[in-house]
Amino acid sequence: MSDAVNKETPADAGAGAAADARTEFWAGARAMTPFMIAAFPMGIVAGAAGIAGGVGWLGTVGMGAAVNSGTAMLAGLQLLRDGSPTPVILLTTLVLSLRMMIYAVMLRPHLSDLPQRWRAVLAFGLVDATFFIVIERFKKPAGIRERQWYFLGSVTAMFANWISSLVIGTALGSAVPGIAGEGLEFPMTALFIAMMAGALTNWKIWVSVLGAGALALISHPLPYNLYVVVATLGGAVIGALCEVAEKRHKKRAETPDTPEAV
């Protein structure tokens, strides 16, 4: 009797893994479609604002690639136009991106098994839209390979969309100087609010958001809009504490009570 038994060779396994990676990558990219449509006008506004601020198309696209945030970039460009010193511009853009700390706390349990280089790449691409997409995907059973490629697909699509819209915005900014003031960034803001409401299904997110909101109200009288810093950092700390509390509760529940020695 021959040994003609179908066995999976290393090459077959590698091909299958590559196919799964591509499937997850493109699934993540497709999931970003509504956000890319809504974010495109904001990129056009940011590109036009860069031209209006005298940054030039290369500086505008370079700044957009480094910041990877429409809100932070628009604020930074406004400060540039006002002649603000460089440290103030850098601090402002950093503060406006601190909410990513809260997102990172929520995503950390799902990505803790990834190598550091993978986490660095995904962290750079993390924005509001990708957070909402991947956190919903991570609620479903999936291996670490599926999670990492889905995440990579979502951030790649969003980043490519952002850079493309910036390039178009710089071109339109030169042709139509007043386009930056037309309020084209509103669709992304509206979609962000809608997705934020839909994501409030986890008690840790609820506690973090409510805590950050309370801190913002309490610290609002602080000068230089420091309440944004207080609220963001406070929300991140609250989220981290909730994560620790949940892990301790699960560990306590899974540990059987040991009978006392007689």
Secondary structure, DSSP 8 states (H G I E B T S, - for coil): ---------HHHHHHHHHHHHHHHHHHHHHHTHHHHHHHHHHHHHHHHHHHHTT-HHHHHHHHHHHH--HHHHHHHHHHHHTT--HHHHHHHHHHHTTHHHHHHHHHHHHHTTS-HHHHHHHHHH--HHHHHHHHHHTTS---HHHHHHHHHHHHHHHHHHHHHHHHHHHHHHHH-GGGGGS-TTHHHHHHHHHHHHHHTTSHHHHHHHHHHHHHHHHTTTSGGGHHHHHHHHHHHHHHHHHHHHHHHHHHHHHS-------
